[in-house]
Each structure stands twice: as C-alpha cells, then as structure tokens.
Amino acid sequence: MGDAGPGRTRIVLWVVAILLVLALLAFVWTFVGTVIVGLFVYYVTRPLFERIHDRIDNRTLAVAASLLLVAVPVLLLLAWTLVIAVQALADFLSPETRAQVDAVVGPFLDDPFVAENGQAALSMLFTDPGQFLQSDLGGVVTGTVQGVVASLGVLASTGLQAFIVLVITFYLLRDDHRLAAWARRTFAPKGEVVETYLVRVDRNLRIIFFGNILNALVTGLIAVVVYLVLNAFAPSVVAIPRPAFVGLLVGAASLVPAIGIKLVTWPIGLYLLARAALVDPNTLWFPAVFVVVSAVVVDYIPDQLLRPYVSGRSLHVGAVMLAYLFGPFLFGWYGIFLGPFLLVVVYEFGQCVVPWLLAPEEWSPESPARTDAFDGDDQPTEPSGEEAAEDDAADSEPTEHEESDENDSDASR
C-alpha cells in the first residue's frame, strides 16, 4: 500500500499536466495570429540581436536596441504593406465602390433639409436631440460617428496586438537561452532525438521566416516604390497598370521557389511590349527598362542581401510553395506565417523522429537523413557567451554574462 500512493500521485499529476498543456494550447490558438507574428518578428530580429549582444553585455539593453532597429521597422513594414494592399484593392474596385458610395451618400447630400436648414438642424441638435437623430441628417451623423468609433476600435485592437508582438519578441530574445537550457535539462539532452528535432526546427524556421518572408516583404516594398517611380516617367500608352498592386504581387511571387518574381514581371513585360508595338513603337524602350529594372533592382539586390540567410535549406521547394499558397486560405491573413511553421514542424518530425520511432537503436544525429540541413553555407553556429555556458553546464555556476543579465532582469522587475 505504501508504494501505491506515489503511483497514484504520479498519475494525477500527469493528468493535471495534460490538462494544463491543453489549456495552454487552447489559449495560444485563440491568439494564434498574434503569437505567430511575434515568432516571425523574433526570428527576423535574432540575427542582429546576436551581433549587438556581442558588443553590449547587458542582454536587456541589447534586446531593446534590437527591437528599435529591427522589430519596430518590421512591424511598420507589415503595416505599410497592408495599407498599400488595401489601397490597391480599393483602386481596383474603385468604379463599383464609387457607385455604391454615391448611391448611399448622394440622397443625403442633395437633401434640401441639409442644404437649406443647416442652422435649424444645429438648433434641433441641442433643443431636441431625439428628433435630430430621427432626421436624415441625424442618420448621416450617427452613421459617421459609428464608422469613426469602429475605426478607432480597429486601430486600438491593432495597436494592442502590435504591443503584444513586441512583448513576445522581447522575452523570447532575452530568455530564449534559459528556455533552451531548461528543455535540455528536462527532456532534450544533447545528442538525443528531441534535441536534434528542436535544433532542426529552429534552424528551418530561421530560414523560412527571416529568409523567405522578410525577403518577400522587402521585395514587394521595393517593387511598389520602383514601379511608382517608373510610372512617373513612363509614356501614357505603356504605363504599368496599378503599379502598387503589381508591386505587391511581385513580393508575393518571390515566395514561389525557382520562378520567383518572373511569374509576374514577365507577363507584365510582355503586355507592355505588345502594347508599345501596337500603339506607339517609339515607346518600346520602356518595356525593356521595366524588365531590366525588375531583374536587377527588384530581384537581384534583395536576393544578394538575404542570400546568406536562405542558403542550405532542406525543405522541399514544392512543399514550401504549397505552404505559402494554402496557409492564407486555411487560416486567414496569418496563414502566410502559420502555414510554413506547420510545414517545418511536420517535415522535421518525419525526418528526425519517425526514423527514431521505427529503429531507435540505429538512429544517430549524424545519420545521412538528418544532415541535409547542415550542407552548404547554412552551417550550425557555435553558441556564444552565456548560451554556450548554460547549454553545456546547466547546473554549473552562472557566468559573468548570466549574472549581469539576471541582475538586470531583477532590476527591471
């Protein structure tokens, strides 16, 4: 009977642990869009943070500098991209939109009550608000106020989510080494299957998030600016149709492996060439300029700047393309981040964990099926400073860096 007590306690605690994990997963899934964007910003910021932390011993100050230099501009870049997308969509639907607006607003603008009795309406607002709200002008004012309140609500919600993203990024950058050390102490010793799996997931997420998606954002933004500038000098007969929208399409096309932005620039270039040849042959120079500028400024320069961070990939290019395509359809706007994340998690599970489940005695971290991510330029980097000390000797005395970071964390609290 004495041995039954600890056994039952262990079972109860396992049940509690499973329930807590399920509750945590349900909470994260409720805010999955914000969490996955925070994870994306973390991977985008981490390379610069590692370089800043080599020069600034205080980890919190290094994180703050990284957020100011990278995370905040990236969030502004995302916001600007969304604004451009909305404006391009509005331009694309402008005739229908203007017709609907005229149909709704026109009668009120032509209402003689509004045109001739503005002073009376103002007096009515203060003397008899109920009658004012029942009037036509009152309906317009009420609708306007509701629209403003709704817009303020959207702005407040967006600002709150951006703040949460920055908080997630801040604590991941500051405490990721502690999280990794706890994981290795608890259930992922070095050289074991769990540690290998998590390391490969981490490396591929860096490639996916920092390399591919950031490259798409930068490429799209450069394309928007370049095409707007080109249109300022373009002959009217061969002007780029909806340059902002085309620029965003170019950024999205850069996610497609192998083909990239050619999926958009070549058809647009052929369209401009055919239009110039048929309408005004003297403007044939502009399609050539469009193709050359697209190839050099929009495609080649961002690719060279970010190539070190996308080399050595081990994911199947077709699977990556499908993840980018189906992610937004399945999950909404954040699917562009969540789709590739799920792809990495599932792919590396099949590469690392499934072989271990089938033949654990034959599994090793250096087996050929698990070394493709280390090929090329994407060699694993040695942990530096406090990360190496805490990873290799989790139970040893804290290093000088760790003591300063802990003291700084205590001071901030």
ABEGO torsion letter per residue (X at the ends): XAAAAAAAAAAAAAAAAAAAAAAAAAAAAAAAAAAAAAAAAAAAAAAAAAAAAAABABAAAAAAAAAAAAAAAAAAAAAAAAAAAAAAAAAAAAAAAAAAAAAAAAAAAABAAAAAAAAAAAAAAAABAAAAAABAAAAAAAAAAAAAAAAAAAAAAAAAAAAAAAAAAAAAAAAAAAAAAAAAAAABBBGBAAAAAAAAAAAAAAAAAAAAAAAAAAAAAAAAAAAAAAAAABBAAABBBGAAAAAAAAAAAAABBGAEAAAAAAAAAAAAAAAAAAABAAAAAAAAAAAAAAAAAAAAAAAAAAAAAABGBABBAAAAAAAAAAAAAAAEAAAAAAAAAAAAAAAAAAAAAAAAAABAAABBAABAAAAAAABEABBBBBBBEAAAAAAABAABBBBAAAAAAAAAAAAAX
